[in-house]
Amino acid sequence: MTKLSVNINKIATLRNARGGNVPNVLQVALDCEKFGADGITVHPRPDERHIRYSDVFDLKKNITTEFNIEGNPEGKFIELVEKIVPNQVTLVPDSHDVITSNAGWDCVENMQYLTDLVKHFQGFGIRVSIFVGTELENIAAAAKTGANRIELYTEPYAANYEKNRQQAISDFVKAANFAAENGLQVNAGHDLSLTNLAFFAKNIPFLSEVSIGHALISDALYLGLEKTIFEYKKQLTDFKIPNSKFQN
């Protein structure tokens, strides 16, 4: 089954806007697990404008589902991942001043850099995923780095879903099939929502995991966190990953 990892950055953003510890980031993560989330995702940035590095340590000690840390693999981030040893690290090429991730890696240009990072993190027993667009040359290069997975950057799909959903998903289907042919598992994330998730899950082969934060936390304001996670899981539970040689 495709797993749902809940990105809790927005909870930290709300907390930091007022100071103190309300809402409690750790408690929300534990509630997400209790309500059925398969994993927790965080994306710490150097300025700690949402998730703080101290949050990551607290989460590591307390959550029991999969822990995914995503971010730009620079010095402080690399040191954090080495100390935490999450189940998965997702390498994202976002600059410090972006509001949110807005592009995948140029894996061809950065192949040696990514190869070194993949080998380094895998040496700690961490699964490594590389954030990419649908360009097949980048996916081929990601496979050559030795990465375990790619995460497809799905903002273009979400942006065009209402206009023409078949056209919006076409490149993602090709990318997922190509990734599988090259020995990569497939994750996806960015702007997936209750509006577009079911169609994506139904049509994308070999979809191992989706990471969703902004839309899910926003929906929870109206539906409540428990019902929201139930509704997101419901979009995924009817669609099984085809039998494959992949493990982890």
matplotlib code that plots the C-alpha trace (Angstrom):
import matplotlib.pyplot as plt

x = [0.0, 1.1, 2.2, 1.2, 3.9, 2.6, 4.8, 4.4, 6.3, 3.1, 2.5, 5.9, 5.2, 2.0, 3.8, 6.7, 4.4, 3.4, 6.3, 5.9, 4.9, 1.4, 0.6, 2.9, 4.8, 5.7, 2.1, 0.8, 3.3, 2.2, -1.5, -0.8, 0.7, -2.3, -4.7, -3.1, -0.2, 2.5, 5.3, 6.4, 8.3, 10.1, 12.1, 14.4, 15.9, 19.1, 17.1, 14.7, 11.7, 9.5, 10.9, 13.7, 16.7, 15.7, 12.3, 14.0, 15.8, 12.5, 10.7, 13.4, 13.2, 9.4, 7.8, 7.5, 6.6, 9.0, 10.9, 11.8, 14.0, 14.2, 16.3, 19.2, 22.3, 24.6, 26.9, 24.5, 21.8, 24.3, 25.4, 21.8, 21.0, 24.2, 23.1, 19.4, 19.8, 16.2, 14.6, 14.9, 16.6, 15.2, 17.7, 16.1, 17.9, 16.1, 17.9, 17.6, 15.3, 12.5, 9.2, 8.9, 10.7, 10.1, 12.3, 14.0, 17.7, 19.6, 21.1, 23.2, 25.0, 25.3, 25.8, 29.2, 28.0, 24.8, 26.6, 28.9, 26.0, 24.0, 27.0, 27.6, 24.1, 23.6, 26.7, 24.5, 21.8, 19.6, 17.4, 18.1, 15.5, 16.4, 13.8, 13.4, 11.1, 9.8, 12.8, 14.0, 17.6, 17.6, 15.9, 18.5, 21.2, 19.5, 19.6, 23.4, 24.0, 22.9, 19.9, 17.1, 14.2, 13.2, 10.5, 8.6, 8.0, 4.2, 3.4, 3.1, 0.6, -1.4, -1.4, -2.7, -5.0, -8.2, -7.5, -6.7, -6.0, -4.9, -2.4, -1.3, -0.4, 1.1, 4.7, 4.5, 3.3, 6.2, 8.6, 7.4, 7.7, 11.1, 12.3, 11.1, 12.9, 16.1, 15.7, 14.3, 11.3, 9.0, 7.8, 5.8, 5.1, 4.2, 0.6, -1.0, -4.5, -7.9, -8.8, -6.1, -4.5, -6.8, -6.3, -2.6, -2.4, -4.7, -2.5, 1.1, 2.7, 5.1, 4.1, 5.6, 5.0, 3.4, 4.6, 1.9, 1.9, 0.4, -2.9, -3.4, -2.8, -5.0, -7.8, -7.4, -8.6, -12.0, -12.2, -10.1, -6.8, -8.1, -10.8, -8.3, -5.8, -8.5, -9.7, -6.1, -5.5, -8.8, -7.5, -4.6, -6.1, -7.9, -4.7, -2.0, 1.6, 2.1, 4.2, 7.8, 11.3, 11.7, 12.0, 12.5]
y = [0.0, 3.6, 5.1, 8.5, 10.5, 13.7, 16.8, 18.7, 21.9, 23.9, 23.0, 24.4, 27.6, 28.2, 27.6, 29.9, 32.7, 33.2, 31.7, 29.2, 25.6, 25.9, 23.9, 21.2, 19.8, 16.5, 15.9, 16.6, 14.1, 11.5, 12.2, 11.8, 8.3, 7.4, 8.5, 6.3, 8.2, 5.8, 8.3, 11.8, 14.2, 17.3, 19.8, 21.8, 24.9, 26.8, 29.7, 27.3, 29.3, 26.3, 23.0, 23.6, 21.3, 20.6, 19.4, 16.8, 15.3, 15.2, 13.5, 10.9, 9.9, 9.5, 8.6, 5.0, 5.2, 6.0, 9.3, 11.2, 14.2, 16.3, 19.3, 20.8, 18.6, 21.3, 21.2, 21.6, 19.5, 16.7, 16.7, 16.6, 13.5, 11.8, 12.3, 11.4, 8.5, 8.7, 5.9, 8.1, 11.3, 13.2, 15.4, 18.7, 21.5, 24.4, 27.7, 29.4, 32.1, 30.1, 29.8, 26.2, 23.7, 24.7, 22.5, 19.1, 18.4, 18.7, 15.2, 15.3, 18.4, 17.3, 13.6, 13.3, 15.5, 13.4, 10.1, 11.1, 12.0, 8.9, 6.7, 8.7, 8.5, 4.8, 4.1, 5.0, 2.6, 5.4, 5.1, 8.0, 9.7, 12.4, 15.1, 15.4, 16.6, 14.3, 14.8, 11.3, 12.2, 13.4, 10.2, 8.2, 10.2, 9.7, 6.0, 6.1, 7.9, 4.7, 6.3, 4.1, 6.3, 9.5, 11.8, 13.3, 17.1, 17.2, 20.9, 20.9, 18.1, 19.9, 23.2, 21.6, 19.0, 21.0, 22.0, 18.6, 15.8, 13.3, 15.7, 16.8, 13.3, 12.0, 12.9, 11.5, 8.1, 8.0, 9.1, 6.5, 3.7, 4.9, 5.1, 1.5, 0.3, 1.9, 0.2, 3.2, 3.3, 6.3, 8.8, 11.9, 15.2, 18.9, 20.3, 16.9, 17.3, 15.7, 17.1, 15.5, 12.7, 9.8, 10.3, 10.5, 7.3, 5.4, 6.2, 6.3, 2.8, 1.8, 4.6, 3.8, 7.0, 10.4, 13.2, 15.8, 18.8, 22.1, 20.8, 18.2, 20.6, 23.1, 20.6, 19.6, 23.1, 22.2, 18.5, 17.8, 16.0, 12.5, 12.7, 14.5, 11.7, 9.1, 10.9, 11.1, 7.4, 6.7, 8.2, 5.7, 2.5, 1.4, 1.4, -1.2, -1.0, -3.7, -6.7, -5.8, -6.8, -3.8, -4.1, -1.1]
z = [0.0, -0.6, 2.7, 4.0, 5.7, 7.3, 7.1, 10.3, 9.3, 9.4, 13.0, 13.9, 11.8, 13.8, 17.1, 16.2, 15.2, 18.8, 20.8, 23.5, 22.8, 21.4, 19.4, 20.6, 17.6, 19.3, 20.5, 17.0, 15.5, 18.1, 17.3, 13.6, 14.3, 16.5, 13.8, 11.1, 9.5, 8.3, 8.9, 10.0, 7.7, 8.7, 6.6, 8.9, 7.4, 8.6, 10.0, 11.9, 10.8, 11.4, 12.5, 15.0, 15.2, 18.8, 17.5, 15.3, 18.4, 20.4, 17.5, 17.0, 20.7, 20.7, 17.3, 16.4, 12.7, 9.8, 10.2, 7.1, 7.2, 4.0, 3.2, 1.4, 2.2, 3.5, 6.6, 9.5, 7.8, 7.1, 10.8, 11.9, 9.8, 11.0, 14.6, 14.2, 11.7, 10.4, 8.3, 5.2, 4.2, 1.2, -0.6, -1.7, -3.5, -2.0, -1.4, 2.0, 0.9, -0.8, 1.0, 0.0, -2.3, -5.9, -8.1, -8.2, -8.6, -11.8, -11.1, -14.3, -13.2, -9.6, -10.0, -8.2, -5.3, -5.0, -5.4, -2.5, -0.3, -1.1, -0.2, 3.0, 4.3, 3.2, 5.3, 8.3, 7.2, 6.0, 2.9, 0.5, -1.8, -4.3, -5.0, -8.8, -11.6, -14.3, -16.7, -17.6, -17.9, -14.2, -13.1, -15.0, -13.3, -9.9, -10.4, -11.2, -7.8, -6.0, -4.4, -3.2, -4.3, -6.0, -4.8, -7.7, -7.3, -7.9, -8.0, -11.8, -11.5, -8.9, -10.8, -14.0, -12.5, -12.8, -16.4, -17.8, -15.3, -17.9, -19.4, -15.9, -14.9, -18.2, -17.5, -14.0, -15.2, -17.6, -14.9, -12.4, -14.9, -16.0, -12.4, -11.7, -14.8, -13.4, -10.0, -8.1, -5.8, -6.1, -3.5, -4.3, -2.7, -3.0, -3.3, -3.2, -1.6, -1.1, -4.5, -6.6, -4.5, -5.4, -9.1, -8.7, -6.6, -9.0, -12.0, -10.7, -10.7, -8.0, -5.7, -2.3, -0.3, -0.4, 1.9, 2.5, 4.8, 3.9, 2.4, 5.1, 8.0, 6.4, 6.0, 9.6, 10.6, 9.1, 9.6, 12.6, 12.4, 13.0, 10.2, 7.9, 8.1, 7.6, 4.5, 3.1, 3.8, 2.1, -1.1, -1.0, 0.3, -2.8, -4.8, -4.3, -5.6, -8.3, -7.3, -7.7, -6.7, -4.4, -0.7, 1.6]

ax = plt.figure().add_subplot(projection="3d")
ax.plot(x, y, z, "-o")
ax.set_aspect("equal")
plt.show()
